[in-house]
Amino acid sequence: MSHFRIPADWTIQRSTPFFTKGNVPDALLTHHNTAEGVFGQLCVMEGTVTYFGFPDSETLEPEVTVVINAGQFATSPPQYWHRIEISDDAQFNINFWSSTDKKDEPMFYTK
């Protein structure tokens, strides 16, 4: 996965609270994908988050591995299957971007 650029006219529809090892949702640690028309922007404040991208919901071997360190972010394109692993000291959040108002719609789906 190269660094996918969020289109300039898209806006943040929702942001998560900060997650740590103690409160990260299980859904993020297993196969899930962003909704149609939604980019995920994973922003790491402390520690490390490793992003694994998959061609589909069933493949276990990642086709993409991106290590995101403190102060960095990475984007996940719409409808791309992925999961993360986090370091013990990780603190991060996710911004969900879209071109249309999706504030009341799901931002991602799990298997």
C-alpha positions as CSV (number, residue, x, y, z in Angstrom):
1,M,0.0,0.0,0.0
2,S,1.4,3.3,-0.9
3,H,0.3,6.3,1.1
4,F,-3.2,6.8,-0.3
5,R,-4.1,10.5,-0.6
6,I,-7.5,11.6,0.8
7,P,-9.2,13.8,-1.9
8,A,-8.9,17.5,-1.1
9,D,-12.6,18.1,-1.0
10,W,-13.3,15.4,1.6
11,T,-14.0,16.2,5.2
12,I,-13.7,14.4,8.5
13,Q,-17.0,12.8,9.3
14,R,-16.1,11.3,12.7
15,S,-13.0,10.9,14.9
16,T,-12.5,8.2,17.5
17,P,-11.3,8.8,21.1
18,F,-7.7,7.9,21.7
19,F,-7.1,4.2,22.0
20,T,-4.5,2.3,24.0
21,K,-3.7,-1.3,24.7
22,G,-6.3,-1.1,27.5
23,N,-9.3,0.1,25.5
24,V,-8.6,-0.7,21.8
25,P,-11.8,-2.2,20.3
26,D,-11.4,-5.9,19.4
27,A,-12.7,-5.2,15.9
28,L,-9.6,-3.2,15.0
29,L,-7.3,-6.1,15.9
30,T,-9.2,-8.5,13.5
31,H,-10.1,-8.3,9.8
32,H,-12.3,-5.3,9.1
33,N,-12.7,-2.8,6.3
34,T,-13.6,0.8,5.9
35,A,-17.1,1.5,4.4
36,E,-17.7,2.5,0.8
37,G,-16.7,6.1,0.2
38,V,-14.8,6.3,3.5
39,F,-11.0,6.7,4.1
40,G,-9.6,5.9,7.5
41,Q,-6.7,8.0,8.8
42,L,-4.8,6.3,11.6
43,C,-2.9,8.9,13.7
44,V,-0.3,7.6,16.2
45,M,0.5,9.8,19.1
46,E,2.7,7.4,21.1
47,G,4.3,4.0,20.5
48,T,3.8,2.1,17.3
49,V,0.8,0.8,15.4
50,T,1.4,-1.8,12.7
51,Y,-1.2,-1.9,9.9
52,F,-1.7,-5.1,7.9
53,G,-3.6,-4.9,4.6
54,F,-5.3,-7.9,2.9
55,P,-6.8,-8.4,-0.6
56,D,-10.0,-9.8,0.8
57,S,-11.8,-10.8,4.1
58,E,-10.5,-14.4,4.1
59,T,-6.7,-14.1,3.3
60,L,-4.6,-14.4,6.4
61,E,-1.2,-13.4,4.9
62,P,-1.0,-9.6,4.5
63,E,-0.1,-8.1,1.2
64,V,0.9,-4.9,2.9
65,T,2.6,-4.1,6.2
66,V,3.0,-0.5,7.4
67,V,4.7,0.4,10.7
68,I,3.3,3.8,11.9
69,N,5.4,5.4,14.6
70,A,4.6,8.2,17.1
71,G,3.9,11.4,15.2
72,Q,3.0,9.7,11.9
73,F,-0.2,8.7,10.2
74,A,-1.3,6.3,7.5
75,T,-4.4,6.1,5.4
76,S,-6.6,3.1,4.6
77,P,-8.7,3.4,1.4
78,P,-12.4,2.7,1.2
79,Q,-13.5,-1.0,1.4
80,Y,-9.9,-2.3,2.0
81,W,-9.6,-5.2,4.4
82,H,-7.0,-4.7,7.2
83,R,-6.2,-5.1,10.9
84,I,-3.7,-3.6,13.3
85,E,-1.4,-4.6,16.1
86,I,-0.2,-2.1,18.7
87,S,2.7,-1.7,21.0
88,D,2.2,-1.7,24.8
89,D,2.7,2.0,24.9
90,A,0.6,2.9,21.8
91,Q,-1.8,5.7,21.8
92,F,-3.7,6.5,18.6
93,N,-7.0,7.6,17.1
94,I,-8.7,7.3,13.7
95,N,-10.3,10.0,11.6
96,F,-12.9,8.9,9.1
97,W,-13.1,11.0,5.9
98,S,-15.8,11.2,3.2
99,S,-17.0,13.4,0.4
100,T,-20.6,13.2,1.7
101,D,-22.3,13.5,5.1
102,K,-22.0,10.0,6.6
103,K,-22.1,11.1,10.3
104,D,-24.9,8.7,11.0
105,E,-23.6,5.8,8.9
106,P,-21.2,3.0,9.8
107,M,-17.6,3.9,9.1
108,F,-16.3,0.3,9.0
109,Y,-17.4,-3.3,8.8
110,T,-16.1,-6.5,10.4
111,K,-16.2,-10.0,9.0
